[in-house]
């Protein structure tokens, strides 16, 4: 004789499904077992609300979302990310930790990661821009950290989607923000800059380091990290195998110099040495000899740096950029004092060490250098980075070429008024 299983009903005589029950106070509950064998329970005031939660639970189980992680906060997941992250240079990693601690930990970081929606991140970014007046480059660093943490959350089944996906692009569009294009010095500006350094007794000692930047396109950390053993004056080559960095190591000692491998795998390279670069190295060597200057610092086993200050310590990027600001100011003052008319004046724009790298690139492209050669010399890992610069510069060159072509056509009577 078969026995029919008795239906379980709520107070309104509605049949309850497996795992559902109604408590004495009228609330409903649903119990289920996760893949790891743990039992979980959710509650609702109505059966309709409970079944909406059941559908969400079924979706989570189907998509591999882990129920036991629902209470995990963003801060807790960031700590997990810190323990798992590999492949970052120490200065980059310390910068990420600083940015997170300074901008995220005390606010958004306290929220449960399962409750954070894209609108929450957008609101957070808006607050950083409008309230804290955060620069877009700083916000991009904060976004870079959050994007990686949420990617870990997706990969480990904490959440279904990454709420930071494409968000930075939307923020830039909303604020009409676009990364400013790096500007290079024009040929006339470069000539003015170099001539001023060569002719100025006050600034002549800065000529070698800036001439090397202009003649090689090296990153500033690659230049300041150069040792005499990294260059071959006879063969005319420069071996780029490390970079000098200055950052907070998080050890309580503040910012310190350190040695990193080059920025990318492609950054480890050899650069041909033009005569102007060779002469700059020789001039620096002679200047230090005449003034009793020599390298007196060792950084992680690296010493004998080429460009050092008067105390024999490694050169700091900030010091070089400050020197550039003084050079630009005094050079332009000299131009204003010259008898040249306003229309003939060439003035130096405000620029930094990195603009000298872009200036070198521009001169390469203007000379018709193959884009792959440009990529190798600059040490770009991704050809698209080179192509972006290439497109900018060749657009200007194209306009100039057509102007010259138009003048040629006019001179032989092909267009315009015949001669």
ZITAHU-V83514 format. One record per residue. N is the residue number from 1. RES is the residue in one small letter. PHI is phi in degrees with one decimal (NA if undefined). PSI is psi in whole degrees, -180 to 180 (* if undefined). D_LAST is the distance of its C-alpha to the last C-alpha in Angstrom with 1 decimal. Layout:
N&RES&PHI&PSI&D_LAST ; N&RES&PHI&PSI&D_LAST
This chain:
1&x&NA&123&116.3 ; 2&x&-78.6&145&112.6 ; 3&x&-111.0&126&111.9 ; 4&x&-85.3&130&109.0 ; 5&x&-67.1&132&106.9 ; 6&x&-72.4&133&107.4 ; 7&x&-74.9&144&104.3 ; 8&x&-99.9&131&103.4 ; 9&x&-119.2&152&102.7 ; 10&x&-89.1&-173&101.4 ; 11&x&-65.5&-22&103.2 ; 12&x&-94.5&12&101.4 ; 13&x&67.6&26&102.7 ; 14&x&-92.5&135&99.3 ; 15&x&-69.7&131&99.3 ; 16&x&-93.8&145&97.8 ; 17&x&-85.0&173&95.9 ; 18&x&-58.6&130&96.6 ; 19&x&91.2&-14&96.0 ; 20&x&-90.3&149&96.1 ; 21&x&-157.6&162&98.9 ; 22&x&-120.3&130&99.7 ; 23&x&-82.2&169&101.3 ; 24&x&-62.4&-30&104.2 ; 25&x&-81.8&2&101.9 ; 26&x&97.5&-14&99.8 ; 27&x&-72.3&154&96.8 ; 28&x&-105.6&152&95.6 ; 29&x&-138.2&155&94.8 ; 30&x&-135.7&129&93.4 ; 31&x&-115.7&140&94.2 ; 32&x&-149.7&165&92.5 ; 33&x&-110.6&126&92.4 ; 34&x&-76.6&172&89.2 ; 35&x&-61.8&-27&88.3 ; 36&x&-86.8&6&89.9 ; 37&x&90.6&-5&93.2 ; 38&x&-79.5&147&92.9 ; 39&x&-96.0&140&94.1 ; 40&x&-133.2&155&91.9 ; 41&x&-139.2&139&92.6 ; 42&x&-124.6&156&90.5 ; 43&x&-127.0&155&91.9 ; 44&x&-152.9&156&91.0 ; 45&x&-80.8&-22&92.6 ; 46&x&-133.7&160&92.3 ; 47&x&-68.5&-34&92.4 ; 48&x&-63.8&-45&89.0 ; 49&x&-64.1&-39&87.4 ; 50&x&-62.2&-43&89.3 ; 51&x&-71.8&-26&88.0 ; 52&x&-64.5&-41&84.4 ; 53&x&-67.3&-36&85.0 ; 54&x&-63.2&-40&86.6 ; 55&x&-64.0&-40&83.5 ; 56&x&-64.9&-41&81.4 ; 57&x&-62.7&-42&83.8 ; 58&x&-62.4&-41&83.7 ; 59&x&-63.5&-44&79.9 ; 60&x&-60.9&-44&80.0 ; 61&x&-63.8&-41&82.6 ; 62&x&-66.0&-37&80.5 ; 63&x&-89.8&2&77.3 ; 64&x&80.1&17&79.2 ; 65&x&-75.9&129&79.0 ; 66&x&-84.6&119&81.8 ; 67&x&-68.7&-31&84.2 ; 68&x&-73.1&-7&85.7 ; 69&x&-102.7&9&82.5 ; 70&x&-60.0&-29&82.1 ; 71&x&-93.4&0&83.2 ; 72&x&-67.4&130&80.9 ; 73&x&-88.4&165&78.7 ; 74&x&-62.3&-39&75.1 ; 75&x&-60.1&-43&76.4 ; 76&x&-65.3&-39&78.8 ; 77&x&-71.4&-34&76.2 ; 78&x&-61.7&-42&73.8 ; 79&x&-62.5&-39&76.7 ; 80&x&-63.9&-43&77.1 ; 81&x&-59.8&-40&73.3 ; 82&x&-61.5&-38&73.6 ; 83&x&-74.7&-25&76.4 ; 84&x&-96.1&-23&74.6 ; 85&x&-67.3&130&71.1 ; 86&x&-133.1&160&70.1 ; 87&x&90.2&-4&66.9 ; 88&x&-89.9&141&65.6 ; 89&x&-65.4&149&65.1 ; 90&x&-60.5&-39&67.7 ; 91&x&-66.1&-36&65.2 ; 92&x&-66.9&-44&63.6 ; 93&x&-62.6&-44&67.1 ; 94&x&-64.9&-36&68.4 ; 95&x&-66.4&-41&65.3 ; 96&x&-59.8&-45&66.1 ; 97&x&-63.6&-40&69.7 ; 98&x&-63.9&-47&68.8 ; 99&x&-60.8&-43&66.4 ; 100&x&-64.4&-48&69.0 ; 101&x&-61.7&-41&71.8 ; 102&x&-73.8&-37&69.8 ; 103&x&-111.7&-24&68.3 ; 104&x&-112.8&-43&70.3 ; 105&x&-55.4&-45&73.9 ; 106&x&-77.1&-13&75.4 ; 107&x&-122.3&-91&74.1 ; 108&x&-57.2&-32&72.6 ; 109&x&-62.4&-22&74.3 ; 110&x&-80.0&-13&77.8 ; 111&x&-76.7&150&77.1 ; 112&x&-68.3&135&78.4 ; 113&x&-65.7&-28&75.7 ; 114&x&-71.3&-16&76.8 ; 115&x&-100.4&-9&76.3 ; 116&x&-80.7&122&72.7 ; 117&x&-107.8&168&70.2 ; 118&x&-59.1&-37&66.4 ; 119&x&-64.3&-31&66.6 ; 120&x&-66.9&-42&68.7 ; 121&x&-66.7&-42&66.1 ; 122&x&-61.5&-44&63.3 ; 123&x&-61.9&-39&65.5 ; 124&x&-63.5&-45&66.1 ; 125&x&-64.3&-41&62.4 ; 126&x&-59.5&-41&61.7 ; 127&x&-64.1&-41&64.5 ; 128&x&-64.3&-37&63.1 ; 129&x&-77.2&-49&59.6 ; 130&x&-79.6&-40&60.8 ; 131&x&-89.1&-44&64.1 ; 132&x&-96.0&-3&63.5 ; 133&x&52.8&43&59.8 ; 134&x&-72.2&136&59.4 ; 135&x&-68.9&150&56.0 ; 136&x&-63.1&-33&54.6 ; 137&x&-66.5&-37&54.6 ; 138&x&-69.8&-42&58.4 ; 139&x&-61.5&-36&59.0 ; 140&x&-63.1&-34&57.4 ; 141&x&-68.6&-45&60.0 ; 142&x&-59.0&-45&62.8 ; 143&x&-61.8&-40&61.6 ; 144&x&-59.8&-40&61.4 ; 145&x&-67.0&-50&65.1 ; 146&x&-61.6&-39&66.2 ; 147&x&-61.9&-41&64.3 ; 148&x&-69.4&-39&66.1 ; 149&x&-65.3&-44&69.5 ; 150&x&-70.5&-28&69.2 ; 151&x&-65.1&-39&68.0 ; 152&x&-62.0&-39&71.3 ; 153&x&-61.8&-39&73.1 ; 154&x&-69.2&-45&71.7 ; 155&x&-63.6&-34&72.4 ; 156&x&-96.3&8&76.0 ; 157&x&78.8&22&76.7 ; 158&x&-77.8&-41&76.9 ; 159&x&-136.3&164&74.4 ; 160&x&-84.3&-40&72.7 ; 161&x&-130.4&156&69.0 ; 162&x&-87.6&111&67.0 ; 163&x&-70.5&-9&66.3 ; 164&x&-93.9&-4&63.4 ; 165&x&-57.6&129&61.3 ; 166&x&62.3&7&57.8 ; 167&x&-70.9&-36&58.9 ; 168&x&-63.7&-38&56.6 ; 169&x&-63.9&-41&53.6 ; 170&x&-66.0&-40&55.2 ; 171&x&-62.4&-44&55.8 ; 172&x&-63.0&-39&52.2 ; 173&x&-67.9&-41&51.0 ; 174&x&-63.5&-39&53.7 ; 175&x&-96.2&5&52.6 ; 176&x&52.9&46&48.9 ; 177&x&-105.7&134&49.1 ; 178&x&-138.5&144&46.9 ; 179&x&-60.7&124&47.0 ; 180&x&-63.3&138&44.2 ; 181&x&-69.8&140&41.8 ; 182&x&-68.5&131&42.1 ; 183&x&-102.1&138&39.3 ; 184&x&-99.6&162&38.2 ; 185&x&-72.9&143&36.9 ; 186&x&-71.6&171&33.3 ; 187&x&-60.9&-42&32.3 ; 188&x&-67.0&-41&32.1 ; 189&x&-66.3&-41&35.4 ; 190&x&-62.6&-42&37.1 ; 191&x&-63.6&-41&36.1 ; 192&x&-62.7&-45&37.4 ; 193&x&-60.5&-49&40.6 ; 194&x&-66.1&-44&41.3 ; 195&x&-63.1&-39&40.5 ; 196&x&-62.9&-44&42.8 ; 197&x&-62.5&-43&45.6 ; 198&x&-66.0&-33&45.3 ; 199&x&-97.3&-3&45.4 ; 200&x&-100.1&115&48.0 ; 201&x&-60.2&-31&51.7 ; 202&x&-71.8&-35&52.9 ; 203&x&-114.2&2&51.0 ; 204&x&-57.2&-32&50.4 ; 205&x&-68.9&-13&53.4 ; 206&x&-87.2&-12&51.5 ; 207&x&-57.1&-48&48.6 ; 208&x&-57.4&-47&50.2 ; 209&x&-67.3&-39&51.1 ; 210&x&-75.5&-31&47.7 ; 211&x&-65.6&-38&45.9 ; 212&x&-65.6&-40&47.9 ; 213&x&-63.2&-45&47.0 ; 214&x&-67.6&-28&43.3 ; 215&x&-98.0&-1&43.6 ; 216&x&-130.9&-25&45.8 ; 217&x&72.5&17&45.4 ; 218&x&-69.6&149&49.2 ; 219&x&-66.3&153&51.0 ; 220&x&-61.0&-38&52.6 ; 221&x&-67.9&-28&56.1 ; 222&x&-72.7&-37&55.2 ; 223&x&-70.9&-49&54.0 ; 224&x&-67.6&-22&57.0 ; 225&x&-89.9&-5&59.3 ; 226&x&-62.4&136&58.0 ; 227&x&-111.3&161&60.7 ; 228&x&-61.4&-29&60.4 ; 229&x&-75.1&-10&61.9 ; 230&x&-87.3&-9&59.0 ; 231&x&-118.3&147&56.4 ; 232&x&-120.9&100&56.3 ; 233&x&-68.4&-30&54.5 ; 234&x&-73.4&-48&55.0 ; 235&x&-82.0&-16&53.7 ; 236&x&72.0&53&51.1 ; 237&x&-141.3&154&52.1 ; 238&x&-123.1&127&53.3 ; 239&x&-100.0&113&56.0 ; 240&x&-95.3&108&55.9 ; 241&x&-131.3&0&59.4 ; 242&x&-163.0&173&60.4 ; 243&x&-141.6&147&59.2 ; 244&x&-92.8&129&60.8 ; 245&x&-124.4&159&61.7 ; 246&x&-136.4&114&63.4 ; 247&x&-158.5&169&65.4 ; 248&x&-86.9&117&68.7 ; 249&x&-79.8&-6&71.0 ; 250&x&76.4&21&73.5 ; 251&x&-105.2&9&76.3 ; 252&x&86.9&-1&76.7 ; 253&x&-98.1&6&75.0 ; 254&x&76.3&-158&71.7 ; 255&x&-80.7&141&68.4 ; 256&x&-141.0&158&68.5 ; 257&x&-75.1&149&66.2 ; 258&x&-150.2&168&66.5 ; 259&x&-113.1&130&65.0 ; 260&x&-118.8&159&63.5 ; 261&x&-66.4&160&62.2 ; 262&x&-53.2&161&58.4 ; 263&x&-53.5&-44&57.0 ; 264&x&-133.2&172&56.8 ; 265&x&-60.3&-36&57.9 ; 266&x&-73.2&-15&54.3 ; 267&x&-72.5&-19&54.2 ; 268&x&-79.3&111&56.4 ; 269&x&-158.6&172&53.9 ; 270&x&-115.9&137&52.7 ; 271&x&-116.6&130&49.4 ; 272&x&-63.5&146&47.8 ; 273&x&-104.2&114&47.8 ; 274&x&-72.7&162&44.6 ; 275&x&-60.0&-38&45.2 ; 276&x&-64.9&-32&44.4 ; 277&x&-73.8&-43&47.1 ; 278&x&-59.3&-45&49.5 ; 279&x&-63.0&-35&49.0 ; 280&x&-66.3&-42&49.6 ; 281&x&-62.4&-44&52.9 ; 282&x&-64.7&-37&53.9 ; 283&x&-65.6&-42&53.1 ; 284&x&-63.0&-41&55.2 ; 285&x&-61.8&-44&58.0 ; 286&x&-68.9&-40&58.0 ; 287&x&-61.1&-45&57.9 ; 288&x&-66.2&-37&60.9 ; 289&x&-65.0&-44&62.8 ; 290&x&-66.2&-31&62.3 ; 291&x&-105.0&10&63.4 ; 292&x&63.6&34&66.2 ; 293&x&-101.5&135&64.8 ; 294&x&-151.3&159&65.7 ; 295&x&-67.3&126&66.1 ; 296&x&-123.6&22&69.5 ; 297&x&-126.9&146&69.2 ; 298&x&-125.9&126&70.2 ; 299&x&-121.8&109&69.0 ; 300&x&51.8&41&70.8 ; 301&x&88.1&-6&71.2 ; 302&x&-97.2&134&67.6 ; 303&x&-150.3&-171&67.2 ; 304&x&61.3&40&65.2 ; 305&x&-67.3&144&62.1 ; 306&x&-72.2&-50&59.1 ; 307&x&-100.4&107&58.0 ; 308&x&-127.3&164&60.9 ; 309&x&-84.2&-175&61.5 ; 310&x&-68.6&-14&63.4 ; 311&x&-94.9&-1&66.7 ; 312&x&86.3&9&65.9 ; 313&x&-89.9&161&65.6 ; 314&x&-62.1&146&63.0 ; 315&x&-74.9&143&59.7 ; 316&x&-103.9&139&59.5 ; 317&x&-57.2&-40&56.3 ; 318&x&-62.0&-37&57.0 ; 319&x&-64.3&-42&57.2 ; 320&x&-65.1&-42&53.8 ; 321&x&-68.1&-35&52.2 ; 322&x&-65.2&-40&53.9 ; 323&x&-61.9&-40&52.6 ; 324&x&-61.1&-41&49.0 ; 325&x&-62.5&-40&49.5 ; 326&x&-68.8&-40&50.6 ; 327&x&-62.5&-46&47.8 ; 328&x&-60.6&-45&45.2 ; 329&x&-60.5&-51&46.8 ; 330&x&-71.5&-34&47.1 ; 331&x&-64.2&-46&43.6 ; 332&x&-66.9&-35&42.1 ; 333&x&-60.8&-40&44.4 ; 334&x&-65.5&-39&43.1 ; 335&x&-63.8&-43&39.4 ; 336&x&-63.6&-32&40.4 ; 337&x&-81.3&-10&42.1 ; 338&x&-78.0&159&39.1 ; 339&x&-76.9&0&37.0 ; 340&x&-63.3&148&33.7 ; 341&x&-72.6&163&32.2 ; 342&x&-59.1&-39&32.7 ; 343&x&-68.6&-23&29.2 ; 344&x&-92.8&-9&29.4 ; 345&x&-69.4&139&32.8 ; 346&x&-117.6&124&33.7 ; 347&x&-116.2&150&37.1 ; 348&x&-80.6&131&39.4 ; 349&x&-77.4&169&40.3 ; 350&x&-73.6&128&43.9 ; 351&x&-149.5&164&44.5 ; 352&x&-119.3&-179&47.5 ; 353&x&-57.2&-37&48.3 ; 354&x&-66.9&-28&47.4 ; 355&x&-65.8&-26&43.8 ; 356&x&-68.9&-34&43.6 ; 357&x&-64.0&-42&44.5 ; 358&x&-70.2&-33&41.7 ; 359&x&-64.0&-43&39.3 ; 360&x&-59.5&-44&40.3 ; 361&x&-61.0&-43&39.8 ; 362&x&-61.3&-43&36.3 ; 363&x&-63.6&-38&35.3 ; 364&x&-59.4&-47&36.9 ; 365&x&-70.1&-40&34.9 ; 366&x&-61.6&-27&31.6 ; 367&x&-82.7&0&32.5 ; 368&x&82.4&22&32.8 ; 369&x&-66.8&138&36.7 ; 370&x&-59.5&140&38.6 ; 371&x&-61.7&-33&40.2 ; 372&x&-68.5&-35&43.7 ; 373&x&-66.9&-42&43.3 ; 374&x&-59.3&-45&42.4 ; 375&x&-59.3&-45&45.5 ; 376&x&-67.6&-41&47.7 ; 377&x&-66.5&-41&46.6 ; 378&x&-79.0&-19&47.0 ; 379&x&77.2&31&50.3 ; 380&x&-76.8&131&49.5 ; 381&x&-75.0&-34&52.2 ; 382&x&-113.3&126&50.2 ; 383&x&-61.8&-26&46.8 ; 384&x&-63.5&-33&45.9 ; 385&x&-62.3&-44&46.0 ; 386&x&-66.0&-42&43.4 ; 387&x&-64.0&-34&41.3 ; 388&x&-61.2&-46&41.3 ; 389&x&-66.5&-43&39.9 ; 390&x&-58.0&-43&37.5 ; 391&x&-65.3&-42&36.2 ; 392&x&-58.7&-51&35.7 ; 393&x&-70.7&-42&33.8 ; 394&x&-67.3&-26&31.7 ; 395&x&-64.2&-45&30.6 ; 396&x&-64.7&-42&29.1 ; 397&x&-64.6&-37&27.6 ; 398&x&-62.2&-45&26.1 ; 399&x&-62.0&-44&24.3 ; 400&x&-61.7&-42&23.0 ; 401&x&-62.4&-42&21.9 ; 402&x&-70.5&-32&19.9 ; 403&x&-64.6&-44&18.2 ; 404&x&-64.9&-37&17.2 ; 405&x&-65.8&-39&16.2 ; 406&x&-63.2&-42&14.0 ; 407&x&-62.7&-38&12.2 ; 408&x&-63.8&-45&11.9 ; 409&x&-60.2&-42&10.7 ; 410&x&-65.2&-37&7.9 ; 411&x&-68.1&-24&7.0 ; 412&x&-108.7&10&7.1 ; 413&x&79.1&19&5.7 ; 414&x&-80.2&-31&9.4 ; 415&x&-140.2&163&9.9 ; 416&x&73.5&-159&9.0 ; 417&x&-76.2&122&6.4 ; 418&x&-59.5&145&3.8 ; 419&x&-81.5&*&0.0
